[in-house]
């Protein structure tokens, strides 16, 4: 169906309905109707198809041609819209960083910065059935089948890690990269990071104790662990939580606060 073709192509290009309608110069109502299979004007079809680079629209016995796109010609509408969004995102990130650095420069080691609200993109959890399955005798083993992966320990926000012995999780081989380690999250104090009690965290240990600003990490202060987004500036270091500001800063001492690991994936048992 034409509507399904438009919808699937829009999703592949990463466009929302609102953005595609804006770029094509049509109303969102007309675009929504088109995707649902309703009749719309040829003019609307051509405008939408042009943005999506659909060279031909099949209407049964009738085929509508759209101008062939030249790879050397830049779609100025999409380019301008992309630049505008990039500027907005960069401005938001810079504003957030500037406010965080102000708190750090003031030397506040606690959440004293009233009014600072940080919103970080959350790492979407992968929903997996990690229960152990019986393998029929004589069956051929699937290379992508779930394997027993050792869980290194349990993590609670602001507490020392609880090491586990012999506990495993049955995860698909494709989930874990070489050198990654699995921890289990405990408690409800990591919900601001999108992490629930019982989630498995696939982490990459950072022997250097470093991370990029904004990266979701497990930080260490002495024996205590904190999960949040990493910020570092002029020797000051901090773990930031989503929502009302909550900073754990080590000041200028390199041994006070360091990165233990970066969180690469969140696995949530079904």
Secondary structure, DSSP 8 states (H G I E B T S, - for coil): -HHHHHHHHHHHTT--HHHHHHHHTS-HHHHHHHHTT----HHHHHHHHHHHT--EEEETTEEEE-----TTS--HHHHHHHHHHHHHHHHHHHHHHHHHHHHHHTT--SS--TT-EE-------EEE--S-----TT----TTSEEEEEEEEEEETTEE-EE-SS-EEEEETTT--TTEEEEEEESSTTGGGT--TT-EEEEEE-TT----TT-EEEEEETTEEEEEEEEEETTEEEEE-SEE--EEE-TT-TTTSEEEEEEEEEEEE-
